[in-house]
Amino acid sequence: IACRVSVIREDEHDSKSIDINKENIKYKIFCDPSVEIQKGDVIDIHIIKNDIVVDKLEGIAGKPIKYDISLEFMLLERDIA
């Protein structure tokens, strides 16, 4: 499904954790309003440039908001760096 991705909050280092640096990045996803997304869905995103996958994201969808021309939702990526 084609969509647009915007970074809302960059990775922030947690100085309390010595052994693990958890990434905690928020993205806003914009896609066609016909797409069915539910809060809590696990979303895999492949960022493609010139027909080549240059990055992959995985996260949990926030509550979607449907507009006439788009569906928007927050994606919270949680990984271990």
PyMOL Python script that loads the backbone (N, CA, C, O; Angstrom):
from pymol import cmd

cmd.read_pdbstr("""\
ATOM      1  N   ILE A   1       0.855  -1.174   0.000  1.00  0.00           N
ATOM      2  CA  ILE A   1       0.000   0.000   0.000  1.00  0.00           C
ATOM      3  C   ILE A   1       0.892   1.225   0.000  1.00  0.00           C
ATOM      4  O   ILE A   1       1.742   1.375   0.878  1.00  0.00           O
ATOM      5  N   ALA A   2       0.712   2.082  -0.954  1.00  0.00           N
ATOM      6  CA  ALA A   2       1.516   3.303  -1.020  1.00  0.00           C
ATOM      7  C   ALA A   2       1.115   4.252   0.103  1.00  0.00           C
ATOM      8  O   ALA A   2      -0.067   4.401   0.414  1.00  0.00           O
ATOM      9  N   CYS A   3       2.120   4.893   0.708  1.00  0.00           N
ATOM     10  CA  CYS A   3       1.860   5.857   1.775  1.00  0.00           C
ATOM     11  C   CYS A   3       3.011   6.844   1.862  1.00  0.00           C
ATOM     12  O   CYS A   3       4.039   6.676   1.205  1.00  0.00           O
ATOM     13  N   ARG A   4       2.831   7.862   2.667  1.00  0.00           N
ATOM     14  CA  ARG A   4       3.873   8.855   2.946  1.00  0.00           C
ATOM     15  C   ARG A   4       4.229   8.756   4.416  1.00  0.00           C
ATOM     16  O   ARG A   4       3.368   8.485   5.253  1.00  0.00           O
ATOM     17  N   VAL A   5       5.508   8.977   4.732  1.00  0.00           N
ATOM     18  CA  VAL A   5       5.996   8.854   6.109  1.00  0.00           C
ATOM     19  C   VAL A   5       6.644  10.171   6.517  1.00  0.00           C
ATOM     20  O   VAL A   5       7.451  10.734   5.777  1.00  0.00           O
ATOM     21  N   SER A   6       6.281  10.655   7.702  1.00  0.00           N
ATOM     22  CA  SER A   6       6.881  11.866   8.253  1.00  0.00           C
ATOM     23  C   SER A   6       7.375  11.550   9.663  1.00  0.00           C
ATOM     24  O   SER A   6       6.652  10.939  10.450  1.00  0.00           O
ATOM     25  N   VAL A   7       8.613  11.965   9.990  1.00  0.00           N
ATOM     26  CA  VAL A   7       9.168  11.724  11.325  1.00  0.00           C
ATOM     27  C   VAL A   7       8.644  12.797  12.268  1.00  0.00           C
ATOM     28  O   VAL A   7       8.787  13.991  12.005  1.00  0.00           O
ATOM     29  N   ILE A   8       8.033  12.361  13.371  1.00  0.00           N
ATOM     30  CA  ILE A   8       7.507  13.284  14.375  1.00  0.00           C
ATOM     31  C   ILE A   8       8.506  13.469  15.509  1.00  0.00           C
ATOM     32  O   ILE A   8       8.739  14.594  15.951  1.00  0.00           O
ATOM     33  N   ARG A   9       9.102  12.374  15.986  1.00  0.00           N
ATOM     34  CA  ARG A   9      10.067  12.445  17.081  1.00  0.00           C
ATOM     35  C   ARG A   9      11.227  11.515  16.785  1.00  0.00           C
ATOM     36  O   ARG A   9      11.039  10.327  16.521  1.00  0.00           O
ATOM     37  N   GLU A  10      12.427  12.069  16.832  1.00  0.00           N
ATOM     38  CA  GLU A  10      13.633  11.291  16.587  1.00  0.00           C
ATOM     39  C   GLU A  10      13.947  10.399  17.781  1.00  0.00           C
ATOM     40  O   GLU A  10      13.329  10.522  18.839  1.00  0.00           O
ATOM     41  N   ASP A  11      14.909   9.505  17.602  1.00  0.00           N
ATOM     42  CA  ASP A  11      15.407   8.630  18.656  1.00  0.00           C
ATOM     43  C   ASP A  11      16.008   9.475  19.777  1.00  0.00           C
ATOM     44  O   ASP A  11      16.763  10.414  19.524  1.00  0.00           O
ATOM     45  N   GLU A  12      15.667   9.134  21.013  1.00  0.00           N
ATOM     46  CA  GLU A  12      16.211   9.833  22.172  1.00  0.00           C
ATOM     47  C   GLU A  12      16.947   8.825  23.026  1.00  0.00           C
ATOM     48  O   GLU A  12      16.392   7.782  23.373  1.00  0.00           O
ATOM     49  N   HIS A  13      18.197   9.124  23.370  1.00  0.00           N
ATOM     50  CA  HIS A  13      18.987   8.216  24.197  1.00  0.00           C
ATOM     51  C   HIS A  13      18.479   8.268  25.631  1.00  0.00           C
ATOM     52  O   HIS A  13      18.263   9.349  26.178  1.00  0.00           O
ATOM     53  N   ASP A  14      18.292   7.119  26.229  1.00  0.00           N
ATOM     54  CA  ASP A  14      17.856   7.008  27.614  1.00  0.00           C
ATOM     55  C   ASP A  14      19.092   6.797  28.479  1.00  0.00           C
ATOM     56  O   ASP A  14      19.685   5.718  28.464  1.00  0.00           O
ATOM     57  N   SER A  15      19.478   7.812  29.225  1.00  0.00           N
ATOM     58  CA  SER A  15      20.698   7.727  30.027  1.00  0.00           C
ATOM     59  C   SER A  15      20.545   6.803  31.234  1.00  0.00           C
ATOM     60  O   SER A  15      21.542   6.474  31.877  1.00  0.00           O
ATOM     61  N   LYS A  16      19.338   6.383  31.553  1.00  0.00           N
ATOM     62  CA  LYS A  16      19.119   5.479  32.691  1.00  0.00           C
ATOM     63  C   LYS A  16      19.465   4.036  32.340  1.00  0.00           C
ATOM     64  O   LYS A  16      19.814   3.250  33.221  1.00  0.00           O
ATOM     65  N   SER A  17      19.370   3.682  31.058  1.00  0.00           N
ATOM     66  CA  SER A  17      19.677   2.326  30.622  1.00  0.00           C
ATOM     67  C   SER A  17      21.132   2.259  30.186  1.00  0.00           C
ATOM     68  O   SER A  17      21.524   2.936  29.235  1.00  0.00           O
ATOM     69  N   ILE A  18      21.923   1.463  30.858  1.00  0.00           N
ATOM     70  CA  ILE A  18      23.342   1.361  30.532  1.00  0.00           C
ATOM     71  C   ILE A  18      23.565   0.360  29.403  1.00  0.00           C
ATOM     72  O   ILE A  18      24.350   0.623  28.492  1.00  0.00           O
ATOM     73  N   ASP A  19      22.891  -0.774  29.453  1.00  0.00           N
ATOM     74  CA  ASP A  19      23.162  -1.864  28.514  1.00  0.00           C
ATOM     75  C   ASP A  19      22.398  -1.758  27.204  1.00  0.00           C
ATOM     76  O   ASP A  19      22.882  -2.211  26.166  1.00  0.00           O
ATOM     77  N   ILE A  20      21.215  -1.169  27.240  1.00  0.00           N
ATOM     78  CA  ILE A  20      20.356  -1.174  26.057  1.00  0.00           C
ATOM     79  C   ILE A  20      19.970   0.249  25.687  1.00  0.00           C
ATOM     80  O   ILE A  20      19.522   1.016  26.539  1.00  0.00           O
ATOM     81  N   ASN A  21      20.140   0.598  24.427  1.00  0.00           N
ATOM     82  CA  ASN A  21      19.677   1.876  23.906  1.00  0.00           C
ATOM     83  C   ASN A  21      18.442   1.586  23.068  1.00  0.00           C
ATOM     84  O   ASN A  21      18.563   1.181  21.912  1.00  0.00           O
ATOM     85  N   LYS A  22      17.253   1.787  23.634  1.00  0.00           N
ATOM     86  CA  LYS A  22      16.023   1.515  22.898  1.00  0.00           C
ATOM     87  C   LYS A  22      15.689   2.692  22.008  1.00  0.00           C
ATOM     88  O   LYS A  22      15.725   3.846  22.437  1.00  0.00           O
ATOM     89  N   GLU A  23      15.367   2.390  20.778  1.00  0.00           N
ATOM     90  CA  GLU A  23      14.877   3.422  19.885  1.00  0.00           C
ATOM     91  C   GLU A  23      13.414   3.646  20.202  1.00  0.00           C
ATOM     92  O   GLU A  23      12.677   2.698  20.472  1.00  0.00           O
ATOM     93  N   ASN A  24      13.001   4.877  20.169  1.00  0.00           N
ATOM     94  CA  ASN A  24      11.614   5.216  20.441  1.00  0.00           C
ATOM     95  C   ASN A  24      11.257   6.362  19.498  1.00  0.00           C
ATOM     96  O   ASN A  24      11.275   7.527  19.893  1.00  0.00           O
ATOM     97  N   ILE A  25      10.938   6.027  18.263  1.00  0.00           N
ATOM     98  CA  ILE A  25      10.717   7.016  17.225  1.00  0.00           C
ATOM     99  C   ILE A  25       9.242   7.006  16.834  1.00  0.00           C
ATOM    100  O   ILE A  25       8.636   5.945  16.682  1.00  0.00           O
ATOM    101  N   LYS A  26       8.667   8.217  16.673  1.00  0.00           N
ATOM    102  CA  LYS A  26       7.284   8.329  16.229  1.00  0.00           C
ATOM    103  C   LYS A  26       7.255   8.834  14.797  1.00  0.00           C
ATOM    104  O   LYS A  26       7.986   9.754  14.429  1.00  0.00           O
ATOM    105  N   TYR A  27       6.397   8.215  13.996  1.00  0.00           N
ATOM    106  CA  TYR A  27       6.186   8.618  12.615  1.00  0.00           C
ATOM    107  C   TYR A  27       4.714   8.925  12.423  1.00  0.00           C
ATOM    108  O   TYR A  27       3.864   8.364  13.115  1.00  0.00           O
ATOM    109  N   LYS A  28       4.411   9.802  11.495  1.00  0.00           N
ATOM    110  CA  LYS A  28       3.031  10.006  11.073  1.00  0.00           C
ATOM    111  C   LYS A  28       2.930   9.425   9.669  1.00  0.00           C
ATOM    112  O   LYS A  28       3.715   9.762   8.782  1.00  0.00           O
ATOM    113  N   ILE A  29       1.952   8.550   9.486  1.00  0.00           N
ATOM    114  CA  ILE A  29       1.751   7.853   8.220  1.00  0.00           C
ATOM    115  C   ILE A  29       0.495   8.408   7.551  1.00  0.00           C
ATOM    116  O   ILE A  29      -0.547   8.561   8.189  1.00  0.00           O
ATOM    117  N   PHE A  30       0.609   8.704   6.266  1.00  0.00           N
ATOM    118  CA  PHE A  30      -0.499   9.209   5.467  1.00  0.00           C
ATOM    119  C   PHE A  30      -0.746   8.205   4.337  1.00  0.00           C
ATOM    120  O   PHE A  30       0.178   7.878   3.592  1.00  0.00           O
ATOM    121  N   CYS A  31      -1.976   7.718   4.204  1.00  0.00           N
ATOM    122  CA  CYS A  31      -2.288   6.794   3.117  1.00  0.00           C
ATOM    123  C   CYS A  31      -3.719   7.018   2.632  1.00  0.00           C
ATOM    124  O   CYS A  31      -4.429   7.887   3.140  1.00  0.00           O
ATOM    125  N   ASP A  32      -4.127   6.234   1.653  1.00  0.00           N
ATOM    126  CA  ASP A  32      -5.461   6.341   1.068  1.00  0.00           C
ATOM    127  C   ASP A  32      -6.524   6.053   2.129  1.00  0.00           C
ATOM    128  O   ASP A  32      -6.335   5.152   2.947  1.00  0.00           O
ATOM    129  N   PRO A  33      -7.630   6.789   2.137  1.00  0.00           N
ATOM    130  CA  PRO A  33      -8.662   6.573   3.158  1.00  0.00           C
ATOM    131  C   PRO A  33      -9.368   5.220   3.069  1.00  0.00           C
ATOM    132  O   PRO A  33     -10.076   4.836   4.000  1.00  0.00           O
ATOM    133  N   SER A  34      -9.189   4.499   1.974  1.00  0.00           N
ATOM    134  CA  SER A  34      -9.818   3.175   1.835  1.00  0.00           C
ATOM    135  C   SER A  34      -9.045   2.089   2.594  1.00  0.00           C
ATOM    136  O   SER A  34      -9.540   0.972   2.738  1.00  0.00           O
ATOM    137  N   VAL A  35      -7.842   2.403   3.081  1.00  0.00           N
ATOM    138  CA  VAL A  35      -7.014   1.435   3.802  1.00  0.00           C
ATOM    139  C   VAL A  35      -7.617   1.191   5.186  1.00  0.00           C
ATOM    140  O   VAL A  35      -8.004   2.133   5.877  1.00  0.00           O
ATOM    141  N   GLU A  36      -7.692  -0.080   5.582  1.00  0.00           N
ATOM    142  CA  GLU A  36      -8.239  -0.449   6.887  1.00  0.00           C
ATOM    143  C   GLU A  36      -7.098  -0.651   7.887  1.00  0.00           C
ATOM    144  O   GLU A  36      -6.374  -1.644   7.820  1.00  0.00           O
ATOM    145  N   ILE A  37      -6.947   0.286   8.804  1.00  0.00           N
ATOM    146  CA  ILE A  37      -5.944   0.210   9.867  1.00  0.00           C
ATOM    147  C   ILE A  37      -6.675   0.341  11.194  1.00  0.00           C
ATOM    148  O   ILE A  37      -7.556   1.189  11.342  1.00  0.00           O
ATOM    149  N   GLN A  38      -6.312  -0.493  12.153  1.00  0.00           N
ATOM    150  CA  GLN A  38      -6.889  -0.427  13.492  1.00  0.00           C
ATOM    151  C   GLN A  38      -5.791  -0.060  14.494  1.00  0.00           C
ATOM    152  O   GLN A  38      -4.625  -0.401  14.296  1.00  0.00           O
ATOM    153  N   LYS A  39      -6.167   0.629  15.558  1.00  0.00           N
ATOM    154  CA  LYS A  39      -5.213   0.943  16.619  1.00  0.00           C
ATOM    155  C   LYS A  39      -4.626  -0.363  17.157  1.00  0.00           C
ATOM    156  O   LYS A  39      -5.359  -1.306  17.456  1.00  0.00           O
ATOM    157  N   GLY A  40      -3.293  -0.408  17.275  1.00  0.00           N
ATOM    158  CA  GLY A  40      -2.625  -1.601  17.776  1.00  0.00           C
ATOM    159  C   GLY A  40      -2.125  -2.543  16.699  1.00  0.00           C
ATOM    160  O   GLY A  40      -1.405  -3.495  16.999  1.00  0.00           O
ATOM    161  N   ASP A  41      -2.496  -2.294  15.440  1.00  0.00           N
ATOM    162  CA  ASP A  41      -1.991  -3.133  14.344  1.00  0.00           C
ATOM    163  C   ASP A  41      -0.473  -3.010  14.247  1.00  0.00           C
ATOM    164  O   ASP A  41       0.082  -1.927  14.434  1.00  0.00           O
ATOM    165  N   VAL A  42       0.191  -4.121  13.954  1.00  0.00           N
ATOM    166  CA  VAL A  42       1.634  -4.098  13.693  1.00  0.00           C
ATOM    167  C   VAL A  42       1.813  -3.769  12.211  1.00  0.00           C
ATOM    168  O   VAL A  42       1.260  -4.446  11.344  1.00  0.00           O
ATOM    169  N   ILE A  43       2.581  -2.735  11.935  1.00  0.00           N
ATOM    170  CA  ILE A  43       2.743  -2.232  10.576  1.00  0.00           C
ATOM    171  C   ILE A  43       4.195  -2.391  10.148  1.00  0.00           C
ATOM    172  O   ILE A  43       5.109  -2.006  10.877  1.00  0.00           O
ATOM    173  N   ASP A  44       4.405  -2.958   8.964  1.00  0.00           N
ATOM    174  CA  ASP A  44       5.730  -3.043   8.336  1.00  0.00           C
ATOM    175  C   ASP A  44       5.746  -2.059   7.181  1.00  0.00           C
ATOM    176  O   ASP A  44       4.855  -2.069   6.332  1.00  0.00           O
ATOM    177  N   ILE A  45       6.766  -1.207   7.152  1.00  0.00           N
ATOM    178  CA  ILE A  45       6.889  -0.217   6.095  1.00  0.00           C
ATOM    179  C   ILE A  45       8.231  -0.392   5.402  1.00  0.00           C
ATOM    180  O   ILE A  45       9.263  -0.520   6.061  1.00  0.00           O
ATOM    181  N   HIS A  46       8.217  -0.398   4.092  1.00  0.00           N
ATOM    182  CA  HIS A  46       9.439  -0.440   3.289  1.00  0.00           C
ATOM    183  C   HIS A  46       9.556   0.907   2.589  1.00  0.00           C
ATOM    184  O   HIS A  46       8.674   1.284   1.817  1.00  0.00           O
ATOM    185  N   ILE A  47      10.631   1.630   2.852  1.00  0.00           N
ATOM    186  CA  ILE A  47      10.865   2.906   2.198  1.00  0.00           C
ATOM    187  C   ILE A  47      11.616   2.625   0.902  1.00  0.00           C
ATOM    188  O   ILE A  47      12.707   2.055   0.908  1.00  0.00           O
ATOM    189  N   ILE A  48      11.010   3.037  -0.208  1.00  0.00           N
ATOM    190  CA  ILE A  48      11.527   2.705  -1.535  1.00  0.00           C
ATOM    191  C   ILE A  48      11.918   3.985  -2.265  1.00  0.00           C
ATOM    192  O   ILE A  48      11.144   4.941  -2.325  1.00  0.00           O
ATOM    193  N   LYS A  49      13.126   3.992  -2.817  1.00  0.00           N
ATOM    194  CA  LYS A  49      13.593   5.085  -3.664  1.00  0.00           C
ATOM    195  C   LYS A  49      14.186   4.473  -4.923  1.00  0.00           C
ATOM    196  O   LYS A  49      15.037   3.585  -4.858  1.00  0.00           O
ATOM    197  N   ASN A  50      13.727   4.956  -6.065  1.00  0.00           N
ATOM    198  CA  ASN A  50      14.184   4.442  -7.367  1.00  0.00           C
ATOM    199  C   ASN A  50      14.027   2.917  -7.451  1.00  0.00           C
ATOM    200  O   ASN A  50      14.920   2.220  -7.931  1.00  0.00           O
ATOM    201  N   ASP A  51      12.886   2.411  -6.980  1.00  0.00           N
ATOM    202  CA  ASP A  51      12.550   0.985  -7.013  1.00  0.00           C
ATOM    203  C   ASP A  51      13.465   0.116  -6.154  1.00  0.00           C
ATOM    204  O   ASP A  51      13.519  -1.098  -6.351  1.00  0.00           O
ATOM    205  N   ILE A  52      14.187   0.715  -5.202  1.00  0.00           N
ATOM    206  CA  ILE A  52      15.074  -0.030  -4.299  1.00  0.00           C
ATOM    207  C   ILE A  52      14.634   0.231  -2.861  1.00  0.00           C
ATOM    208  O   ILE A  52      14.428   1.381  -2.473  1.00  0.00           O
ATOM    209  N   VAL A  53      14.489  -0.842  -2.065  1.00  0.00           N
ATOM    210  CA  VAL A  53      14.148  -0.691  -0.655  1.00  0.00           C
ATOM    211  C   VAL A  53      15.379  -0.165   0.075  1.00  0.00           C
ATOM    212  O   VAL A  53      16.401  -0.846   0.154  1.00  0.00           O
ATOM    213  N   VAL A  54      15.275   1.063   0.614  1.00  0.00           N
ATOM    214  CA  VAL A  54      16.421   1.683   1.280  1.00  0.00           C
ATOM    215  C   VAL A  54      16.320   1.626   2.798  1.00  0.00           C
ATOM    216  O   VAL A  54      17.320   1.828   3.486  1.00  0.00           O
ATOM    217  N   ASP A  55      15.124   1.353   3.339  1.00  0.00           N
ATOM    218  CA  ASP A  55      14.953   1.250   4.787  1.00  0.00           C
ATOM    219  C   ASP A  55      13.670   0.492   5.076  1.00  0.00           C
ATOM    220  O   ASP A  55      12.752   0.455   4.257  1.00  0.00           O
ATOM    221  N   LYS A  56      13.624  -0.113   6.262  1.00  0.00           N
ATOM    222  CA  LYS A  56      12.426  -0.822   6.705  1.00  0.00           C
ATOM    223  C   LYS A  56      12.092  -0.361   8.120  1.00  0.00           C
ATOM    224  O   LYS A  56      12.982  -0.163   8.946  1.00  0.00           O
ATOM    225  N   LEU A  57      10.799  -0.194   8.387  1.00  0.00           N
ATOM    226  CA  LEU A  57      10.312   0.203   9.698  1.00  0.00           C
ATOM    227  C   LEU A  57       9.275  -0.817  10.160  1.00  0.00           C
ATOM    228  O   LEU A  57       8.562  -1.404   9.346  1.00  0.00           O
ATOM    229  N   GLU A  58       9.200  -1.017  11.445  1.00  0.00           N
ATOM    230  CA  GLU A  58       8.127  -1.833  12.014  1.00  0.00           C
ATOM    231  C   GLU A  58       7.669  -1.134  13.278  1.00  0.00           C
ATOM    232  O   GLU A  58       8.486  -0.680  14.080  1.00  0.00           O
ATOM    233  N   GLY A  59       6.357  -1.048  13.454  1.00  0.00           N
ATOM    234  CA  GLY A  59       5.847  -0.370  14.636  1.00  0.00           C
ATOM    235  C   GLY A  59       4.391  -0.689  14.887  1.00  0.00           C
ATOM    236  O   GLY A  59       3.780  -1.503  14.196  1.00  0.00           O
ATOM    237  N   ILE A  60       3.853  -0.025  15.894  1.00  0.00           N
ATOM    238  CA  ILE A  60       2.466  -0.208  16.315  1.00  0.00           C
ATOM    239  C   ILE A  60       1.671   1.026  15.899  1.00  0.00           C
ATOM    240  O   ILE A  60       2.088   2.158  16.141  1.00  0.00           O
ATOM    241  N   ALA A  61       0.520   0.792  15.270  1.00  0.00           N
ATOM    242  CA  ALA A  61      -0.328   1.886  14.804  1.00  0.00           C
ATOM    243  C   ALA A  61      -1.108   2.496  15.949  1.00  0.00           C
ATOM    244  O   ALA A  61      -1.632   1.792  16.812  1.00  0.00           O
ATOM    245  N   GLY A  62      -1.175   3.815  15.942  1.00  0.00           N
ATOM    246  CA  GLY A  62      -2.058   4.535  16.847  1.00  0.00           C
ATOM    247  C   GLY A  62      -3.454   4.597  16.250  1.00  0.00           C
ATOM    248  O   GLY A  62      -3.716   4.005  15.204  1.00  0.00           O
ATOM    249  N   LYS A  63      -4.343   5.310  16.911  1.00  0.00           N
ATOM    250  CA  LYS A  63      -5.718   5.426  16.425  1.00  0.00           C
ATOM    251  C   LYS A  63      -5.737   6.203  15.104  1.00  0.00           C
ATOM    252  O   LYS A  63      -5.259   7.336  15.049  1.00  0.00           O
ATOM    253  N   PRO A  64      -6.282   5.604  14.044  1.00  0.00           N
ATOM    254  CA  PRO A  64      -6.309   6.283  12.747  1.00  0.00           C
ATOM    255  C   PRO A  64      -7.383   7.379  12.706  1.00  0.00           C
ATOM    256  O   PRO A  64      -8.422   7.287  13.359  1.00  0.00           O
ATOM    257  N   ILE A  65      -7.092   8.408  11.920  1.00  0.00           N
ATOM    258  CA  ILE A  65      -8.044   9.486  11.671  1.00  0.00           C
ATOM    259  C   ILE A  65      -8.306   9.509  10.178  1.00  0.00           C
ATOM    260  O   ILE A  65      -7.379   9.638   9.378  1.00  0.00           O
ATOM    261  N   LYS A  66      -9.585   9.381   9.801  1.00  0.00           N
ATOM    262  CA  LYS A  66      -9.955   9.341   8.388  1.00  0.00           C
ATOM    263  C   LYS A  66     -10.448  10.712   7.945  1.00  0.00           C
ATOM    264  O   LYS A  66     -11.344  11.297   8.554  1.00  0.00           O
ATOM    265  N   TYR A  67      -9.845  11.207   6.876  1.00  0.00           N
ATOM    266  CA  TYR A  67     -10.285  12.434   6.229  1.00  0.00           C
ATOM    267  C   TYR A  67     -10.807  12.071   4.846  1.00  0.00           C
ATOM    268  O   TYR A  67     -10.709  10.920   4.421  1.00  0.00           O
ATOM    269  N   ASP A  68     -11.362  13.059   4.144  1.00  0.00           N
ATOM    270  CA  ASP A  68     -11.883  12.799   2.797  1.00  0.00           C
ATOM    271  C   ASP A  68     -10.792  12.329   1.840  1.00  0.00           C
ATOM    272  O   ASP A  68     -11.035  11.479   0.983  1.00  0.00           O
ATOM    273  N   ILE A  69      -9.585  12.888   1.989  1.00  0.00           N
ATOM    274  CA  ILE A  69      -8.535  12.581   1.023  1.00  0.00           C
ATOM    275  C   ILE A  69      -7.418  11.703   1.571  1.00  0.00           C
ATOM    276  O   ILE A  69      -6.556  11.261   0.812  1.00  0.00           O
ATOM    277  N   SER A  70      -7.417  11.443   2.878  1.00  0.00           N
ATOM    278  CA  SER A  70      -6.341  10.604   3.428  1.00  0.00           C
ATOM    279  C   SER A  70      -6.736   9.962   4.752  1.00  0.00           C
ATOM    280  O   SER A  70      -7.691  10.374   5.411  1.00  0.00           O
ATOM    281  N   LEU A  71      -5.973   8.946   5.117  1.00  0.00           N
ATOM    282  CA  LEU A  71      -6.051   8.309   6.426  1.00  0.00           C
ATOM    283  C   LEU A  71      -4.708   8.592   7.086  1.00  0.00           C
ATOM    284  O   LEU A  71      -3.658   8.378   6.480  1.00  0.00           O
ATOM    285  N   GLU A  72      -4.739   9.073   8.329  1.00  0.00           N
ATOM    286  CA  GLU A  72      -3.507   9.390   9.037  1.00  0.00           C
ATOM    287  C   GLU A  72      -3.472   8.628  10.354  1.00  0.00           C
ATOM    288  O   GLU A  72      -4.492   8.475  11.027  1.00  0.00           O
ATOM    289  N   PHE A  73      -2.278   8.151  10.711  1.00  0.00           N
ATOM    290  CA  PHE A  73      -2.106   7.523  12.010  1.00  0.00           C
ATOM    291  C   PHE A  73      -0.660   7.653  12.449  1.00  0.00           C
ATOM    292  O   PHE A  73       0.243   7.801  11.626  1.00  0.00           O
ATOM    293  N   MET A  74      -0.453   7.595  13.751  1.00  0.00           N
ATOM    294  CA  MET A  74       0.894   7.623  14.314  1.00  0.00           C
ATOM    295  C   MET A  74       1.425   6.189  14.337  1.00  0.00           C
ATOM    296  O   MET A  74       0.684   5.239  14.587  1.00  0.00           O
ATOM    297  N   LEU A  75       2.702   6.059  14.076  1.00  0.00           N
ATOM    298  CA  LEU A  75       3.375   4.768  14.150  1.00  0.00           C
ATOM    299  C   LEU A  75       4.505   4.910  15.153  1.00  0.00           C
ATOM    300  O   LEU A  75       5.395   5.742  14.977  1.00  0.00           O
ATOM    301  N   LEU A  76       4.475   4.107  16.198  1.00  0.00           N
ATOM    302  CA  LEU A  76       5.525   4.125  17.215  1.00  0.00           C
ATOM    303  C   LEU A  76       6.456   2.959  16.958  1.00  0.00           C
ATOM    304  O   LEU A  76       6.082   1.800  17.138  1.00  0.00           O
ATOM    305  N   GLU A  77       7.680   3.275  16.532  1.00  0.00           N
ATOM    306  CA  GLU A  77       8.683   2.238  16.268  1.00  0.00           C
ATOM    307  C   GLU A  77       9.426   1.964  17.551  1.00  0.00           C
ATOM    308  O   GLU A  77       9.903   2.890  18.206  1.00  0.00           O
ATOM    309  N   ARG A  78       9.530   0.689  17.920  1.00  0.00           N
ATOM    310  CA  ARG A  78      10.301   0.304  19.097  1.00  0.00           C
ATOM    311  C   ARG A  78      11.221  -0.817  18.705  1.00  0.00           C
ATOM    312  O   ARG A  78      10.782  -1.904  18.328  1.00  0.00           O
ATOM    313  N   ASP A  79      12.507  -0.544  18.797  1.00  0.00           N
ATOM    314  CA  ASP A  79      13.536  -1.503  18.449  1.00  0.00           C
ATOM    315  C   ASP A  79      14.629  -1.442  19.499  1.00  0.00           C
ATOM    316  O   ASP A  79      14.643  -0.549  20.347  1.00  0.00           O
ATOM    317  N   ILE A  80      15.529  -2.384  19.437  1.00  0.00           N
ATOM    318  CA  ILE A  80      16.724  -2.332  20.259  1.00  0.00           C
ATOM    319  C   ILE A  80      17.884  -2.013  19.335  1.00  0.00           C
ATOM    320  O   ILE A  80      18.172  -2.761  18.401  1.00  0.00           O
ATOM    321  N   ALA A  81      18.547  -0.896  19.601  1.00  0.00           N
ATOM    322  CA  ALA A  81      19.639  -0.463  18.728  1.00  0.00           C
ATOM    323  C   ALA A  81      20.910  -1.203  19.079  1.00  0.00           C
ATOM    324  O   ALA A  81      21.947  -0.979  18.455  1.00  0.00           O
TER     325      ALA A  81
END
""", "prot")
cmd.dss("prot")
cmd.show_as("cartoon", "prot")
cmd.util.cbc("prot")
cmd.orient("prot")
